[in-house]
Amino acid sequence: MATKKYHVRDYSGRITFEFILEQVYQCISDLTPFFRDMTADKIFTDEYLSKCLKIQKERPQLDLVQIALCDISYSIVFFGVTYWDFTSLLRLYEKYFHGLFLNYIAFYISKKPHLDANEKQQTWAGFKSLHLPELLEHLNKDYAEGKNQIPNYRLAETEFHKFLEKNKGSNIINSLSHRDFYKYYGGHQFKLGHYYRHLFQSVKYINENKILSFSEKYNYIKILRAQLSTPEQYLLFFNSISIAGRAWEFDQISDNLYENVNCYFISKFNLIKNIPDTFILNAIQIRYYYPLVHFEFIDEPAERRKIENKFY
């Protein structure tokens, strides 16, 4: 069968970042129901939870469930949920998040059609109305029975598998499972991947320069930061707290407070200072993630003034 073609609006240049940021916002909204009754230990694997607790120790106002929501949402927007990226996403993230939880989320979010697939919008609305409550009910049953840590090869033992079997003949699900329509979360790895890698390497190169003073490094990176639009800085924030981008700062956090502060690229160089310190109706307090950043809309944090003498 030939793949059906859809007219897709052109998102090029800087407007691309606005569109991708809107998708992150939408994905957070779409996935919120799956996180409402969750605790961090139900979402993260034991090994990864210990790393997240280390971050929370230094930044105690952080909500680890919200970190997971933002991380998974950004990753879905970044990698996409077409078939191949769908399986790659599950394989890549199963050592960080429980595989069963990821399967529920990936199954649900992969059904969302692109806004330009007009005739699918009513089907998507019907899917959410009919099947989302059912999915959440099965998810809660799986967790109540302690099946959240079951590996992927044993999914047949779970309520999730029962849901799939029960709805195998669902016209709504089958209509949104075909590969003949353009999905909303098609992925932006080829647009974003090289962009933030190049930015990271540029900042890293300047930071590691042994000739420049901190003030000189800061001024060079300030020039880089001036090139970033507001959506680009917001996406940098989400990139930096996701598994794909934690080299920016979160991977450097140790048990000893601010031991590696000179490798905290976001905080050290105020890389996201030009955005408001909240996101999505004040639900995400960005300053809780980066308490050392001097956002331009608030006073300089007292903690930053205390440790600035450590910067070099």
N, C-alpha and C positions, 0 to 999 in steps of 0.2 A: 504493500500500500504506500502510495506517495505521501510524503509528509506535507501536511497542510501548512500553507504559508499565511502569516499574519503581518499586517502593517504594524511596524514597531517604530515609535517616534525616535528621532535622532537625538541622542544625548551625547554631546561631544564638548570638548574643552572643559572649562571650569564648571559648567552646569552638570557634568558627570558626577562630581563630588556631591552636589546637592541631591541628585537622584539617589546615589548610593547611601547617603546619610538618611534620606527618607526611608529607604529600605531597612536600614538598621532600626530606625524608630518603629516601623511597622512590624518587623520581626519580633522585637521586644514585646510589643502589644499582642501579637498573635500567640506568643509562647507563654505569656504571663499565667494563664490558667493552669499550666502544668507545674508551675513553681509555687503556687499559693500555699499548699499544705506541706511543702518540702522543708527539710532541714539539710544542712551541708553534708552530713554523713550519709544521707540518702542519695545524694547526687554525685559526690566525688568518690573516687576510689580511695582506699585508706592511705596509700602512698602520696597521692596528690593532695589529699586533705591536709596531711601534715605540713606540706609546703605552704598551703594557703593559710594555715593557722600561724605560721611564722610571719607571714605578711600582716595578718591581723594583729599580731602581737605588737608590731611596730606602729600600725595604723588602726587602733582599736575601734574606731567608729565605722569600720568597713562591715558591710553585710555580705557574708560569703555566698549566700543564696543569690543575692543580686549580682555578685561577680560572675557566678555561673550563668545566670540569665544573659548578662551582657556578653560574656565570652562566647557562649553557644550561638547567640543571635548574630554577633559579628561574623563568626566562623561560617554560619550558613550563608550569609550575604556574600562573604568572601569566596568560599569554595563553590557554592551553589548546591542544588539538590536535583540536578539531572541524574540519570541512572548511574553513570560512572562516578561522578563526584559524590553521589549519595553513598555508594559503597566505600569510596576512599575516605569520606568523612567519618563513617562509622569505624573503620579500621584505624584511622589516625588518632581518634579521640577516645577509643575504648580504654586506654590505660589511664586516662584522666577522669572520665565520667563512666558511671555504670552503663554497660552496653544496653541493658533493657530500657533504661530511661531514654537513651539516645534513639533507640528504635521507635519508641512511641512518638518522640518529637519529630524524627525524620519522616516517619510515615505521614504524620499530620501535615507538616509544613510543605512537604513535596507535592501536595495536592493543590496548592494555591496557584491559580492561573495569573498570567500577566494581565495588567489592566487593559491591554489592547486586545486580549482574547475576550471580546465583549460577550459572546454567547455563552461563555463558561462562568460568568460572574454569578448568575442565578444558581447554577449548579454548586458553586463553591459556597454560597450562602446556605443552600439546602444541606450540604455536607456538614457545615459547622453546626447548624441547628439540630440535625439528626444524630450525627456521629460523634461530635466533640464530647457531649455529656457521657456518652457510652464509653468512649476511650478513657476519659478521666476516671470513670467508675472501675474499669478493668485495671487501670494503673494503680489505683488505691488498693484494690484487692491483691494485686501482685506484691505490693509493699507490705500489706498487712500479713501476708503469708511468708514474708522474708525472701521473696524471689528476685529482689532487685539486683543481687550479685550473681545471678545465674549467667554463665557464659553464653555467647551467641549460638554455639552449636547445640545448646539445650533449650532453645527458645520454645520448642514444641511443648514444654512442660508448663508454660506460663499462660496467664490470662490474655496476654497480648496475642498469642497464637490462637486462642479460642475466639478472640474478636475477629481475627483475619478469616478463620474458617467459617464463622457464623455469617460474615458479610461478604463471602466470596462472590455471591451473585448480585451484590448491590449495584444497581445501575449508576447511582451517583458516584460511588467509589471507582467503578470501572471506567466511567466517563472521564474522571480526573486522573486516571492512571495511564492513559494512552500517551504515547510519545508524539502525538500529532498536534500538540498545542504548546505554545510558548509559556514557560513557567515564570512566575513572578521572581522567584529566587533562582535565577539562572547562573549566578556567580560572576565575580569580578576579579578573579585571581590575576588574570593577564593585564588588567588595568592597574590594580593596586599593588600587586606583589613587587614589581621592580621599582615602583615609585617610592614606597616606604623603605625598601632595602637600600636604595641609593641615598635616601635622606639619612638613614641610620649610619651608613658607612661614612658619609660626609661628616656627621657629628662626631663619630668615633675617631676619625682621622684627626680632626682638630683637637679633640679632647686629649688624645695621646701625644700631641706635639710637646716636646720637652723644652722648646725654646720660648714658646709663648707664655705669658703670664695668664692667670685666670681672667683678668679684665680683658686682655686681648682676645682670648678664646671666646669669651662671652660676646664681645662685639662682633666677631666674625659670624658666630652662630645666630646672633640677633639679625644679621643681614639675611641669613637663610630663613629664619622665622618670619621675617617681614614678607616673604614671598608666599606664605601660606594663608589662604583664605579662611574664613570662619569654619565652613564645612570641612576643609582639609585638616584643621586643628582638632575638630570634634572627632573626625575619623582617626586621626593620630592617637587621640585618647583611647578610643575603642581598640585600635590595633595594639596599643601598648599594654592593655590589661588582658588581652587574649593570649592564648597559648602560642599563637603565631608570632606575637611581637613582644613577649615578656623580657627579651634581651634589652629592651629600652631601659628597664629599671627593676621590675619585680623579681627577675631571676637573680639580681644582685643582693637582695635583702637577706641578711643572715641573722643568726640568733643574737649577735652583738649589735646593739642599736647603732645605726648609721655607720657601721664598720666600713662599708664599701660606698660611702656617699659620693665619692668622686666618679663612680660609674652610674650614678642615678641621672641619666641624661635628661629626662623630662624635667626633673626638679632642679637640677644644678643649673640648667640653662633656661628655665622658665619657658619651655617649648610650647606650652599650651596656655600661656598667660592671657592671650587676647580673647578667649572665649569666656562667657559667663560660667561661674563655678557650679551651675546646676544644669540639668538636662531633663527634658520631658516633664513639664509641670512640676518642677522641683523634686521629682521622685529620685533622681540620681544626683547625689551630692558629690560633684567631681572633686571638691577639695578634700573629701574624706579619703579618696584614693591617692591624692597628691597634696598632702598637708604642708609641704615645703614650698610649693609653687606660689609665687606672688602674683595672683590674678589681679588684673588691672582694675577690677571693680571693687576690690576689698583691700583692707590694710595689709601690709606685709606681715606674714606670720611671725610671731615671736620666736618660734623654734628655728626658723630660717636664719634670723639674725644671730642666733646663738652658734650656729654651725658654719656660717659663711667663712670663718677663718680656716676651716678645713679644706676649702676648695683651692685647687691649684691647677 
